[in-house]
Structures are given as structure tokens and as C-alpha cells.
């Protein structure tokens, strides 16, 4: 098998797997239909782009306009993935008219193609296609795709950063493994896209052998990531517990509350001390942290402190994320149980569920963070 056959073989497998997963996402019954559809469209656009590696030249000569349109579809891949990330991070996400702005590169590309390519006769299209790598249209398209890659990579990581911060400030149920997965898969995808930019630069270096090998290596990585994505998607069908995008970070609330702070600073300090004491007493007496799905909104309702004030109180004045604040009480409860000789028969797994955790990995991570020991090592040292 020569390298070209190997390259086209991998591309065919990658396209098949992508379309198969897209079909599954479009037909499976689930609550988060929007996220599934957006990811399905991402996979379809990706498959259309990737199919260019093995499309028969004779087919292209008979359908030049279809091939030109396929090129323009590349501009839809990253917008679809960006909207997908938004939809799985934020439970209240809905497609709105403003999201049509993501279609601008696709529309502009097709307008240019209408004026420059679609209306040419067959001979002119053949001439353009044979010399496409030297055409200004392809230069502009590759430049546009490069700018898209940079812009959307920044945009998506900003979204993930915001998601993580809001989650830590408002939720106590640890779901870091799923966040890490989305972060990892996003990182992997953009590594591929940046490598693709390098590959396109090599394309213009007049080094055909190097271009073929770089394409082959990239295609192997694409196939690997695609299969990884499929396996993870099957293992985590719900992907995320979406959060409310209207939730504010404590640092965003503070400027609104501090406009007249000089006039009430002393009274405010007394009020803060009282609120902190009330909160700590409530956490010790009522133990709301035993609820694995406790949120800052639920705690706010229980303790009768407005959720915005409670967020600022914990995240700013106590200098803790809500996530860490709640877990500290859970760990203290776990330490108390581990010390209790009457509960020596309880396993670590039973204890972690009893104190409000729902996974062994998150319990071990939090326990070690506060004690510098694993739960088992802590118990054995007693």
C-alpha cells in the first residue's frame, strides 16, 4: 500500500465515523437536542471538508460548482463547534438572530465564488481548478480559515474559563472530569487546526513529498481524535450539567455594590462579620453540604440571604469558591467519621457518599487538598 492509498483510506474511515456519529446524534432521544444537533452539524461539516482527500477527480470535473461550494463549507466548522460548546455549558442557551453573524465568512466566501467562479464556463473552471493553489481566491480562503482558527480558539477557551468559574462559585457537585474532557478535546481539535495551518503553508513551499507526509500524519491524528470523541460521547451521553448563563461572577457583582461604599463601610463590615458567622453556624448545625447537588441558590433560600450577597460573601469576603467552601465542610465531616471508632467498619466509598460527594476521585482530590493525605492514609495514621 502506497502513502496516497493509506491517506485516502484513513480519510474515508474518518468521514464514515463522523457521519455515523452525526446520524446517531440527530436520531437519539435526549433532553439536550440542541447540543446534539449542533455537534452533529459540526461533524457533517467536518466530514464534507475531509472528503476532499478522496473525491474522484472525474467527479470534480463534472461538478466544479459542488467542489467550490465544498470549500466554502470549511468556514462553518468552527462556528458550529463554538455554538456546541455554548449549548453544553449553559443550560439556558438558545439560538438567536445574533448567532447568524457566524455565517458571515460563509456568505462572503460564496459571494466571491459567485462573482469569480460559479458563473465561469467549464473550460475556465478547469483552468482555475488546475491552478487553484496560486489563485487569490484560495489565498484569501486559507487566510480567512487561519483567522477563524485563532479567533474561535480564543473564544471557546474564554467560554470554558467562564463556565468553570461560574460553576465553582455556584455549584458544589464536583463534575471536573467532564470539564477536563471537554477542555482536552477542544485543545486536541485546535492543535489539529493549527497543524492544518502549518500544512497549508507547506502546500505553498513547493515540497510535494513533505506536503503528502504532513497530510498523512495530520489525517492519522484526525482519525484518532474522531474515534476518541466518539468513545467519550458514548461514555458521557449527557456531557454536562449545564449552568445558567445569567449567573454572575462575584467580581462582576462587586462594582455595583461598592459605588457608595465609603459612606457605609463600617456598618457593612459589621454586617459581613455577622453574615459570615450566621453562615458558618448554619453549615455546622444543619449540614446542607450533605446534599450532593447543593447549589448556591438553594443555600441562599435556606439561609435567607440574597443569592448575589451570598456569592459575594463567600467568593470575595471569605476568599473561597462556593465549590471549595462546601467541600471543606464535607471533608471535615469525613475526617470526623474516619476518627470515630464506632464507624471503623464503614468503607471510604460509603463515607464519601455519606458526606455529599458522588465520586471517589473528587473525594480523594479534595481530601488530599485539605489534609495532604488520602482518606485511607489518614485513617491508617490514626
C-alpha positions as CSV (number, residue, x, y, z in Angstrom):
1,X,0.0,0.0,0.0
2,X,1.5,3.4,-1.0
3,X,1.2,6.5,1.1
4,X,-1.6,8.0,-1.0
5,X,-3.8,4.9,-0.6
6,X,-3.1,4.9,3.1
7,X,-4.0,8.6,3.3
8,X,-7.3,8.2,1.4
9,X,-8.1,5.1,3.5
10,X,-7.8,6.9,6.8
11,X,-9.8,9.8,5.4
12,X,-12.7,7.5,4.3
13,X,-12.8,5.9,7.8
14,X,-12.7,9.3,9.5
15,X,-15.6,10.6,7.3
16,X,-17.6,7.4,7.8
17,X,-17.2,7.5,11.6
18,X,-18.1,11.2,11.7
19,X,-21.3,10.8,9.6
20,X,-22.2,7.7,11.7
21,X,-22.0,9.6,14.9
22,X,-23.8,12.6,13.4
23,X,-26.7,10.3,12.4
24,X,-26.8,8.9,15.9
25,X,-26.9,12.4,17.4
26,X,-29.7,13.5,15.1
27,X,-31.9,10.5,15.9
28,X,-31.2,9.6,19.5
29,X,-33.8,10.7,22.0
30,X,-32.3,13.1,24.6
31,X,-33.2,16.2,26.6
32,X,-30.3,18.3,25.1
33,X,-31.4,18.1,21.5
34,X,-29.9,21.4,20.5
35,X,-26.4,20.4,21.7
36,X,-26.7,17.1,19.8
37,X,-27.8,18.8,16.6
38,X,-25.1,21.4,16.7
39,X,-22.4,18.7,17.3
40,X,-24.0,16.6,14.5
41,X,-23.7,19.6,12.1
42,X,-20.1,20.1,13.2
43,X,-19.3,16.5,12.3
44,X,-21.2,16.8,9.0
45,X,-19.3,20.0,8.0
46,X,-16.0,18.3,9.1
47,X,-16.8,15.2,7.0
48,X,-17.6,17.4,4.0
49,X,-14.2,19.1,4.4
50,X,-12.3,15.9,5.0
51,X,-13.9,14.2,2.0
52,X,-11.8,16.3,-0.4
53,X,-8.9,14.0,0.2
54,X,-10.6,11.1,-1.6
55,X,-13.1,12.7,-4.0
56,X,-12.5,11.4,-7.5
57,X,-11.1,13.9,-10.0
58,X,-13.5,12.9,-12.7
59,X,-16.4,13.6,-10.3
60,X,-15.0,17.1,-9.6
61,X,-14.6,17.9,-13.3
62,X,-18.3,17.1,-13.8
63,X,-19.4,19.1,-10.7
64,X,-17.0,22.0,-10.3
65,X,-19.5,24.2,-8.5
66,X,-20.2,21.5,-6.0
67,X,-16.4,21.3,-5.2
68,X,-16.2,25.1,-4.9
69,X,-19.2,25.1,-2.5
70,X,-17.4,22.3,-0.5
71,X,-14.5,24.6,0.0
72,X,-16.8,27.3,1.5
73,X,-18.3,24.8,3.9
74,X,-15.0,24.8,5.8
75,X,-15.9,28.2,7.2
76,X,-18.9,26.6,9.0
77,X,-16.9,24.0,11.0
78,X,-15.6,26.2,13.9
79,X,-18.8,28.3,14.3
80,X,-20.7,25.0,14.7
81,X,-18.3,23.8,17.3
82,X,-18.3,27.1,19.2
83,X,-22.1,27.1,19.4
84,X,-22.0,23.5,20.5
85,X,-19.7,24.4,23.4
86,X,-22.1,27.2,24.4
87,X,-25.0,24.8,24.3
88,X,-23.5,22.2,26.6
89,X,-22.0,24.7,29.0
90,X,-25.1,26.8,29.5
91,X,-28.5,25.1,30.1
92,X,-30.4,28.2,29.0
93,X,-28.6,28.6,25.7
94,X,-30.9,29.1,22.7
95,X,-30.0,30.0,19.1
96,X,-30.8,33.7,18.4
97,X,-30.7,36.1,15.5
98,X,-27.3,37.4,16.6
99,X,-25.8,33.9,16.0
100,X,-26.3,34.4,12.3
101,X,-23.3,36.6,12.4
102,X,-21.2,33.4,12.5
103,X,-22.4,32.8,8.9
104,X,-20.7,36.0,7.6
105,X,-17.4,34.2,6.4
106,X,-19.5,31.5,4.7
107,X,-21.7,34.1,3.0
108,X,-18.8,36.3,1.9
109,X,-16.9,33.3,0.5
110,X,-19.9,32.3,-1.6
111,X,-20.5,35.8,-2.8
112,X,-16.9,35.9,-4.0
113,X,-17.3,32.5,-5.6
114,X,-20.4,33.6,-7.4
115,X,-18.6,36.6,-8.8
116,X,-15.4,34.7,-9.6
117,X,-16.1,31.0,-10.0
118,X,-19.7,29.7,-10.1
119,X,-20.6,31.6,-13.4
120,X,-17.4,30.6,-15.3
121,X,-17.8,28.2,-18.2
122,X,-16.4,24.6,-17.9
123,X,-13.1,25.4,-19.6
124,X,-12.4,28.4,-17.3
125,X,-13.4,26.4,-14.3
126,X,-11.0,23.6,-15.3
127,X,-8.2,26.2,-15.8
128,X,-8.9,27.7,-12.4
129,X,-9.0,24.3,-10.7
130,X,-5.7,23.2,-12.2
131,X,-4.0,26.4,-10.9
132,X,-6.1,26.9,-7.7
133,X,-3.2,26.9,-5.3
134,X,-1.8,30.0,-7.0
135,X,-5.2,31.8,-7.1
136,X,-6.0,34.8,-4.9
137,X,-9.3,33.2,-4.0
138,X,-7.6,30.3,-2.3
139,X,-5.0,32.6,-0.6
140,X,-7.9,34.6,0.8
141,X,-9.8,31.4,1.9
142,X,-6.8,30.0,3.7
143,X,-6.2,33.3,5.3
144,X,-9.8,33.5,6.4
145,X,-9.6,30.0,7.9
146,X,-6.5,30.9,9.7
147,X,-8.1,33.9,11.3
148,X,-11.1,31.9,12.2
149,X,-8.9,29.3,13.9
150,X,-7.3,31.9,16.1
151,X,-10.5,33.8,16.9
152,X,-12.6,30.8,17.8
153,X,-9.8,29.1,19.8
154,X,-9.6,32.2,21.9
155,X,-13.4,32.5,22.1
156,X,-14.0,28.8,23.1
157,X,-11.4,28.8,25.8
158,X,-12.9,32.1,27.2
159,X,-16.3,30.3,27.4
160,X,-14.7,27.3,29.1
161,X,-13.0,29.6,31.6
162,X,-16.2,31.4,32.4
163,X,-18.1,28.1,32.7
164,X,-15.5,26.8,35.2
165,X,-15.5,30.0,37.3
166,X,-19.3,30.2,37.5
167,X,-19.6,26.5,38.3
168,X,-17.1,26.8,41.2
169,X,-18.9,29.9,42.6
170,X,-22.4,28.5,42.4
171,X,-22.3,24.7,42.5
172,X,-20.9,22.2,45.0
173,X,-21.4,19.0,43.0
174,X,-17.9,18.2,41.5
175,X,-18.0,17.4,37.8
176,X,-14.4,18.2,37.0
177,X,-13.8,15.0,35.0
178,X,-16.4,16.1,32.4
179,X,-15.0,19.6,32.2
180,X,-11.5,18.2,31.8
181,X,-12.7,16.1,28.9
182,X,-14.3,19.0,27.1
183,X,-11.2,21.1,27.7
184,X,-8.9,18.2,26.4
185,X,-11.0,17.6,23.3
186,X,-11.1,21.3,22.5
187,X,-7.3,21.5,23.0
188,X,-6.8,18.5,20.7
189,X,-9.1,19.9,18.0
190,X,-7.3,23.2,17.9
191,X,-3.9,21.5,17.9
192,X,-5.2,19.8,14.7
193,X,-6.4,23.1,13.2
194,X,-3.1,24.9,13.9
195,X,-1.2,21.9,12.4
196,X,-3.6,22.3,9.4
197,X,-2.4,25.9,9.0
198,X,1.2,24.7,9.0
199,X,0.3,22.1,6.5
200,X,-1.3,24.7,4.2
201,X,1.9,26.8,4.4
202,X,3.9,23.7,3.4
203,X,1.5,23.4,0.5
204,X,2.9,26.6,-1.0
205,X,6.5,25.7,-0.3
206,X,6.6,23.5,-3.5
207,X,7.6,20.5,-1.4
208,X,5.1,17.8,-2.6
209,X,6.7,15.0,-0.7
210,X,6.7,16.9,2.6
211,X,3.1,18.1,2.0
212,X,1.9,14.5,1.4
213,X,3.6,13.2,4.6
214,X,2.3,16.1,6.6
215,X,-1.2,15.5,5.3
216,X,-0.9,11.8,6.2
217,X,0.3,12.5,9.7
218,X,-2.5,15.0,10.2
219,X,-5.1,12.6,8.9
220,X,-3.9,9.9,11.3
221,X,-4.3,12.4,14.2
222,X,-7.7,13.4,12.9
223,X,-8.9,9.8,12.8
224,X,-7.5,9.2,16.3
225,X,-9.3,12.3,17.8
226,X,-12.5,11.5,16.0
227,X,-12.6,7.9,17.4
228,X,-11.7,9.3,20.8
229,X,-14.6,11.8,20.6
230,X,-17.0,9.0,19.7
231,X,-15.9,6.9,22.6
232,X,-16.2,9.8,25.1
233,X,-19.5,10.8,23.7
234,X,-20.9,7.3,24.2
235,X,-19.4,7.2,27.8
236,X,-20.8,10.6,28.7
237,X,-24.2,10.9,26.8
238,X,-25.3,13.9,28.8
239,X,-21.9,15.5,28.7
240,X,-22.6,18.4,31.1
241,X,-24.8,19.7,33.7
242,X,-25.5,23.0,32.1
243,X,-25.4,26.1,34.2
244,X,-27.4,29.3,33.9
245,X,-25.5,31.8,31.8
246,X,-27.2,34.7,33.6
247,X,-25.3,33.8,36.8
248,X,-22.8,36.5,37.6
249,X,-19.3,36.1,39.0
250,X,-18.6,37.8,42.3
251,X,-16.1,40.2,40.7
252,X,-18.8,41.3,38.3
253,X,-21.3,42.0,41.1
254,X,-18.9,43.9,43.4
255,X,-18.6,47.1,41.3
256,X,-22.4,47.5,41.5
257,X,-22.4,47.1,45.3
258,X,-19.4,49.3,46.0
259,X,-20.5,52.6,44.4
260,X,-21.3,54.2,47.8
261,X,-19.1,52.0,50.0
262,X,-17.3,54.9,51.7
263,X,-20.5,56.0,53.3
264,X,-21.4,52.7,54.8
265,X,-18.1,50.9,55.1
266,X,-18.1,50.4,58.9
267,X,-21.7,49.2,59.0
268,X,-21.1,47.0,56.1
269,X,-18.1,45.4,57.8
270,X,-20.2,44.6,60.9
271,X,-22.9,43.1,58.7
272,X,-20.4,41.0,56.8
273,X,-19.0,39.6,60.0
274,X,-22.5,38.8,61.2
275,X,-23.4,37.1,57.9
276,X,-20.2,35.0,57.9
277,X,-20.9,33.8,61.5
278,X,-24.5,33.0,60.6
279,X,-23.5,31.1,57.5
280,X,-20.8,29.1,59.4
281,X,-23.3,28.3,62.2
282,X,-25.9,27.1,59.7
283,X,-23.4,24.9,57.9
284,X,-22.4,23.2,61.1
285,X,-25.9,22.8,62.6
286,X,-28.0,22.0,59.5
287,X,-25.3,20.4,57.4
288,X,-26.7,21.4,54.0
289,X,-23.5,20.2,52.4
290,X,-24.7,16.6,52.7
291,X,-26.8,17.2,49.6
292,X,-24.6,16.2,46.7
293,X,-26.4,18.6,44.3
294,X,-26.4,21.7,46.6
295,X,-26.2,25.0,44.7
296,X,-25.6,28.5,46.0
297,X,-29.2,29.3,45.0
298,X,-30.6,26.5,47.3
299,X,-28.3,27.6,50.2
300,X,-29.4,31.2,49.7
301,X,-33.1,30.1,50.0
302,X,-32.3,28.1,53.1
303,X,-30.4,30.8,55.0
304,X,-32.5,33.8,53.7
305,X,-29.5,35.7,52.2
306,X,-30.0,37.0,48.7
307,X,-28.0,34.8,46.2
308,X,-26.0,37.8,45.0
309,X,-25.0,38.8,48.5
310,X,-24.2,35.2,49.4
311,X,-22.0,34.9,46.3
312,X,-20.0,38.0,47.2
313,X,-19.8,36.9,50.8
314,X,-18.3,33.5,50.0
315,X,-16.3,34.3,46.9
316,X,-15.0,37.7,47.9
317,X,-15.1,38.3,51.6
318,X,-14.3,34.7,52.6
319,X,-12.0,34.3,49.6
320,X,-13.3,30.9,48.6
321,X,-15.2,29.4,45.7
322,X,-18.6,28.0,46.7
323,X,-17.3,24.7,45.4
324,X,-14.3,24.8,47.8
325,X,-16.4,26.3,50.7
326,X,-18.8,23.4,50.7
327,X,-16.2,20.7,50.1
328,X,-14.3,21.9,53.2
329,X,-17.3,21.1,55.4
330,X,-17.7,17.7,53.6
331,X,-14.0,16.9,54.3
332,X,-14.3,17.9,58.0
333,X,-17.4,15.6,58.3
334,X,-15.4,12.8,56.6
335,X,-12.5,13.3,59.0
336,X,-14.8,13.1,61.9
337,X,-16.3,9.8,60.6
338,X,-12.8,8.4,60.0
339,X,-11.8,9.2,63.5
340,X,-14.9,7.6,65.0
341,X,-14.0,4.1,66.3
342,X,-17.7,3.1,66.1
343,X,-17.6,3.6,62.3
344,X,-14.4,1.8,61.5
345,X,-16.5,-0.7,59.5
346,X,-17.5,1.9,57.0
347,X,-15.6,1.9,53.8
348,X,-14.1,5.0,52.2
349,X,-16.7,4.7,49.4
350,X,-19.6,4.6,51.9
351,X,-18.1,7.7,53.7
352,X,-17.7,9.8,50.6
353,X,-21.4,9.2,49.7
354,X,-22.5,10.0,53.3
355,X,-20.8,13.4,53.3
356,X,-22.1,14.6,50.0
357,X,-19.5,13.5,47.4
358,X,-20.6,11.4,44.4
359,X,-17.3,10.2,43.0
360,X,-14.2,8.6,44.6
361,X,-11.8,10.6,42.5
362,X,-13.2,14.0,43.5
363,X,-13.4,12.9,47.2
364,X,-9.7,11.8,47.2
365,X,-8.6,15.0,45.4
366,X,-10.5,17.3,47.9
367,X,-9.4,15.3,50.9
368,X,-5.7,15.4,49.9
369,X,-6.1,19.2,49.2
370,X,-7.1,19.8,52.8
371,X,-5.1,17.2,54.7
372,X,-2.2,16.4,52.3
373,X,-3.2,12.7,52.8
374,X,-5.5,10.3,51.1
375,X,-8.5,9.2,53.2
376,X,-7.0,5.7,53.6
377,X,-3.7,7.1,54.7
378,X,-5.4,9.4,57.1
379,X,-7.4,6.5,58.7
380,X,-4.3,4.3,58.9
381,X,-2.3,7.1,60.6
382,X,-4.9,7.4,63.5
